[in-house]
């Protein structure tokens, strides 16, 4: 027959009731590690795309555009205004990025919005 | 076969967890494949009654992280399958409405230990139940709570299998089973007597069905399990004598 340990059990429960989610922390740490690894792969992939010279847009310019588009979808005019370049030039760059698979466009009425592709961070 | 049986009550302390645990174990011992789930998310005690206090995954994690229910299912040394909840206060904020999604994947007979009353957590349990047992003691406030619970559960489409009248001491001031049946319109399907062995079993962290199967409460749980499963059970002969010997053994 198991020994009666009422006092020990009560104290153990008291500790557990106020315990932080220590077991969950371990699981979450593993999850974060996996997420970081995935993020690493995605950054590598994006770097490759940014370095591609197919579109004729410079690496620096591509990075600027990606940084701008990370805040949400924008039109070529809005991007042009931020980068202090013409709308036509901005449109050219964005078409280039679209060709490289970094951005995607959606037409809403007469405006064309550009946003980062899902896998481009 | 999927069957979700809720164990409900209008008020706390009537013995829902004790009924859930012992009924599940009695059903298991009668050959039924059953899982007991602790859905009292804010004040879980099922694990404590089974003698295991902390777990890697629980129903809280299933609901929060979307884990499969099997990830939080454990097998007690008696063979009973159970899904506990965390006792830590850091899990107080779990959204009980996710319970419905959890039970969509259940393909087995489960007994859900519900929180008391008619709060959101209890209503979430009622939402997932096909049928329910309502536990009450023979005191007026508890019976009033049971009446309210039965009305709400019925309005939510839950089939009330019956009332479990718990902790009965057969005193003249107690509300009787027939009076409860008359006011609720629901049959009292089992009367569980007040039993000190049951209190003792709680301190030993064992269901009374395992602790002393000859005790009056354990035999009542077996009879209830037999009624719900259709498997035959008859009280052992000389049960009172055997119970006394068993208790003497426990005390030694």
Interface residues (C-beta under 8 A of the other chain):
Chain A: X1 X2 X4 X6 X9 X12 X13 X16 X17 X18 X19 X20 X21 X23 X24 X27
Chain B: X48 X53 X54 X55 X56 X61 X87 X88 X89 X90 X91 X203 X204 X205 X206 X249 X250 X252
